[in-house]
Amino acid sequence: MVVLLNVLDFWWQTERRPFPSAATIGRRIGAAERTVRRHLTALERKGYATKRKSRKGDKTEFDFTGLIHRLSTIVEKAL
């Protein structure tokens, strides 16, 4: 959850996906870069996030369409 919240903290514009590095997140939360990568991979395996190359191809962006869809489903059921 901490890794997810830190990635989302970099999502400043709706039309632009967040792209923090695992090293940046690791520094922010006091964890090893490898630990952050494992958690990001777990989010991918669960279908909550997808890593994609940025338009310029120099960064990895995170697409949270899966997480948004899952949360929307939960909200619809609750209403």
Contacts in CASP RR format, 6 or more apart in sequence:
PFRMAT RR
TARGET T0000
AUTHOR 0000-0000-0000
METHOD contacts of the structure
MODEL  1
MVVLLNVLDFWWQTERRPFPSAATIGRRIGAAERTVRRHLTALERKGYAT
KRKSRKGDKTEFDFTGLIHRLSTIVEKAL
2 29 0 8 1.000
3 25 0 8 1.000
3 29 0 8 1.000
3 31 0 8 1.000
3 36 0 8 1.000
3 39 0 8 1.000
3 40 0 8 1.000
3 43 0 8 1.000
4 39 0 8 1.000
4 43 0 8 1.000
4 48 0 8 1.000
4 49 0 8 1.000
4 67 0 8 1.000
6 20 0 8 1.000
6 25 0 8 1.000
6 26 0 8 1.000
6 28 0 8 1.000
6 29 0 8 1.000
7 18 0 8 1.000
7 20 0 8 1.000
7 25 0 8 1.000
7 40 0 8 1.000
7 49 0 8 1.000
7 62 0 8 1.000
8 18 0 8 1.000
8 64 0 8 1.000
9 18 0 8 1.000
10 18 0 8 1.000
10 19 0 8 1.000
10 20 0 8 1.000
11 17 0 8 1.000
11 18 0 8 1.000
11 64 0 8 1.000
12 18 0 8 1.000
17 52 0 8 1.000
17 54 0 8 1.000
17 61 0 8 1.000
17 62 0 8 1.000
17 63 0 8 1.000
17 64 0 8 1.000
18 61 0 8 1.000
18 62 0 8 1.000
19 54 0 8 1.000
19 59 0 8 1.000
19 60 0 8 1.000
19 61 0 8 1.000
19 62 0 8 1.000
21 59 0 8 1.000
21 60 0 8 1.000
22 33 0 8 1.000
22 36 0 8 1.000
22 37 0 8 1.000
22 40 0 8 1.000
23 33 0 8 1.000
23 36 0 8 1.000
25 31 0 8 1.000
25 36 0 8 1.000
26 32 0 8 1.000
26 33 0 8 1.000
26 35 0 8 1.000
26 36 0 8 1.000
29 36 0 8 1.000
40 49 0 8 1.000
40 51 0 8 1.000
40 62 0 8 1.000
43 49 0 8 1.000
43 67 0 8 1.000
44 50 0 8 1.000
44 51 0 8 1.000
47 66 0 8 1.000
47 67 0 8 1.000
48 64 0 8 1.000
48 66 0 8 1.000
48 67 0 8 1.000
48 70 0 8 1.000
49 62 0 8 1.000
49 63 0 8 1.000
49 64 0 8 1.000
49 66 0 8 1.000
49 67 0 8 1.000
50 62 0 8 1.000
50 63 0 8 1.000
50 65 0 8 1.000
50 66 0 8 1.000
51 60 0 8 1.000
51 61 0 8 1.000
51 62 0 8 1.000
51 63 0 8 1.000
52 60 0 8 1.000
52 61 0 8 1.000
52 62 0 8 1.000
52 63 0 8 1.000
53 59 0 8 1.000
53 60 0 8 1.000
53 61 0 8 1.000
54 60 0 8 1.000
54 61 0 8 1.000
END
